[in-house]
Amino acid sequence: MAVLSNQELSDIIGHIYDCALEPARWEPTLDALRNLLRCRSAQLALVDVPRHRVLIQKTIGIESHWLQLQSKYLPEIIAFAERHLDGGASMDEPLVTSRLASPARYAASPYFQEWGRPQGYVDVVQINLMRTLTRLSGLGLGRHESQGVLEDRDIALMRLLIPHVRRAVTVSNVLDAQAIEKARLAETLDALKVGVVLTNRDSRILHANRSAEQIMRDGGALRARHGVLRADRPAASAEIKAAIGMAAGDECAIGKTGFAVRLTEDDAAPLVAHVLPLAGGTLRNQLEPDAVAAVFINTPGNDAAVAKVVSATFELTPAETRVLVCLLEGSTVVEAAASLDIAPTTVRTHLDSIFAKTGVSRQSELVRLAARIAPPARP
């Protein structure tokens, strides 16, 4: 694989972030990724782990017959990822079968012998984007025998792209895809419940949608100071400013900085910001030519509606959902128990179950998770 220039790397990352604003662009972006890595196929999927079924899938390079047959081997595919993640592999490290599976395991694998080998596959790389007890999301690319197994430079490139793909997938969940498809992008921003602020490299505000204007007008945790975007909390303000600066200079270096920045203190209603680079990509430049970043602000909204989304996503029970509503409203365990007329120990039992299902371990993490997946579109 030829070494990529900074411009080539920036271009592919730009295409990835375009998908956050228009999910229909995932197919051509996956096509670009597989060509870049000299792979035959690419798949982006969200999997229901307990039921061994695919919930969402974007695929390029696999014929429909083989795609349907692939579901038969989903338990083996999930087990491969979970075995290595449980064994200490990092979510930020690509899983490459040629380096992790012995010849004996290849020979004993129904997936490779019955599905991969007949199509000429010799290697697969998988990057894991999200994992909970019930959900696994990842991007996988398959290498054909004509190109040989993946090399160090291929794996290094995948390692660079992981945080950008993860962020694009996460932020795309914040946007209403139908709204994006049916309206012009700038108008769509004003139709979102989530606040969106477009800034230049100096954090100067170029456009703020109605929700963002309301947040700043009401003296919230994020505001405009002499036309520049700032947060009340100095630490949060510094994080957002740094992320915007990196997005302007080299979006390849943004990494995890500025992702899910908590704008409010732990004892206040949660306000969370995400920074999406805008400097590269054709679609995003249509918003504002001078914009280098979009700051998305998840506002505290209808707690029951947010709890319903979390409940559906992680299959919470009705009792667990009622407890979650109370917690999102800011209640303590004791206050939630009094409100629901149950014992505090029962609330804690439900809370432990919620933690297990969502993959978080603290109440603050649960609130942040809920803020991230809150439905943003206006009714």
Secondary structure, 3 states (H helix, E strand, C coil): CCCCCHHHHHHHHHHHHHHHHCHHHHHHHHHHHHHHCCCCEEEEEEEECCCCEEEEEEEECCCHHHHHHHHHHHHHHHHHHHHHHHCCCCCCCCEEHHHHCCHHHHHHCHHHHHHHHHHCEEEEEEEEEEECCCEEEEEEEEEECCCCCCCHHHHHHHHHHHHHHHHHHHHHCCCCHHHHHHCCHHHHHHHECCEEEEECCCCEEEEECHHHHHHHHCCCCEEEECCEEEECCHHHHHHHHHHHHHHHHCHHHCCCCCCCEECCCCCCCCCEEEEEECCCCCCHHHCCCCCCEEEEEECCCCHHHHHHHHHHHHCCCHHHHHHHHHHHCCCCHHHHHHHHCCCHHHHHHHHHHHHHHHCCCCHHHHHHHHHHHCCCECC
